[in-house]
């Protein structure tokens, strides 16, 4: 097994940023305030854009630089700004979205990371170490985002979890496959942007009609209707 110190500097940086992105997913899972969750998501987007630029430098694929810029503009700047603006207008920016059993939730996340690394063991003989680690990290990002989706109660933090899940898929596309065709990446970026806007519209419609964005209360209303 190749030691970390024996890898080229660029691959060391890629692995370091991958580890930081994974840590950001734990930080996102642990946040109780809506504003803090959005801010951590913005940092995750910044780390993802930096990692994409490193992969572009390492692979020599110029279209990945465009992907890095798109990630920086959308995931680190525009979408967090849009979510903060919507949360402020809804009056929930400083609200708490208490993590259900935070200790157990973080332990479950750690278990998912171990599971993901074990899942990719069969590909050890067929891929480079950076690619293998990238697959494990991207799978862990997706699993932790799904865990956040099912343990949060407010709709806006669930949207943040959904966006983080998309970050995991984008991470896999960039690091494991050296990026997708440019037209596909532009289409995905546009879809993410439209999804963020649509989610904002839904937030306001739900708040105006039901006066809450708490998923538990929405579930109770559904049970009462049935």
Residue pairs with C-beta under 8 A, 6 or more apart in sequence:
1 129
2 129
4 12
4 15
5 12
7 15
7 129
7 130
10 54
10 57
10 58
11 58
11 130
13 54
14 51
14 54
14 55
14 58
14 130
14 134
14 175
15 130
15 133
17 47
17 50
17 51
17 54
18 51
18 133
18 134
18 137
18 171
18 175
19 137
20 47
21 44
21 47
21 48
21 51
21 137
21 141
21 167
21 171
22 113
22 137
22 140
22 141
24 40
24 43
24 44
24 47
25 44
25 109
25 140
25 141
25 144
25 145
25 164
25 168
26 106
26 109
26 144
27 40
28 37
28 40
28 41
28 44
28 144
28 148
28 160
28 161
28 164
29 99
29 105
29 106
29 109
29 144
29 147
29 148
29 151
30 99
30 102
30 106
31 37
31 40
31 99
32 96
32 97
32 98
32 99
33 94
33 95
33 96
33 97
34 87
34 92
34 93
34 94
34 95
34 96
34 97
34 154
34 156
34 157
35 84
35 87
35 93
35 94
37 97
37 157
37 160
38 80
38 83
38 84
38 87
38 160
39 80
41 75
41 79
41 80
41 83
41 160
41 163
41 164
42 75
42 76
42 77
42 80
43 76
44 75
44 164
44 167
45 71
45 72
45 74
45 75
45 76
45 77
45 79
45 80
45 167
46 72
46 75
46 76
48 71
48 75
48 76
48 167
48 170
48 171
49 68
49 69
49 71
49 72
49 75
49 76
50 68
51 171
51 174
51 175
52 64
52 67
52 68
52 71
52 174
53 64
53 65
53 68
55 61
55 64
55 174
55 175
55 178
55 179
56 62
56 63
56 64
56 65
56 67
56 68
56 179
59 178
59 179
61 178
61 179
63 179
63 182
63 185
64 174
64 178
64 179
66 182
66 185
67 174
67 179
67 185
70 185
70 186
70 189
71 170
74 189
74 192
74 193
75 163
75 167
75 192
78 193
79 163
79 192
79 193
79 196
82 196
82 197
82 200
83 156
83 159
83 160
83 196
83 200
84 93
86 156
86 200
86 203
86 204
87 93
87 156
89 204
90 156
90 203
90 204
90 207
90 213
92 154
92 156
92 213
95 154
97 152
97 153
97 154
97 157
98 153
99 105
99 151
99 152
100 151
100 153
105 147
105 151
108 147
109 144
109 147
112 140
112 143
112 144
112 147
113 136
113 140
113 144
115 143
116 136
116 137
116 139
116 140
116 143
117 136
117 140
119 136
119 139
120 132
120 135
120 136
120 139
123 132
123 135
124 132
127 135
130 175
131 175
131 176
134 171
134 172
134 175
134 176
135 172
135 176
137 171
137 175
138 168
138 169
138 171
138 172
138 175
138 176
139 168
139 172
140 168
141 164
141 165
141 167
141 168
141 171
142 165
142 168
142 169
144 164
145 161
145 162
145 164
145 165
145 167
145 168
146 161
146 165
148 157
148 158
148 160
148 161
148 164
149 158
149 161
149 162
149 165
152 158
152 161
152 215
153 214
153 215
153 216
154 213
154 214
154 215
155 202
155 203
155 206
155 213
155 214
155 215
155 218
156 203
156 213
158 215
159 196
159 199
162 195
163 192
163 196
166 192
170 188
173 179
173 180
173 185
179 185
180 188
203 213
206 212
206 213
206 218
207 213
210 217
210 218
210 221
212 218
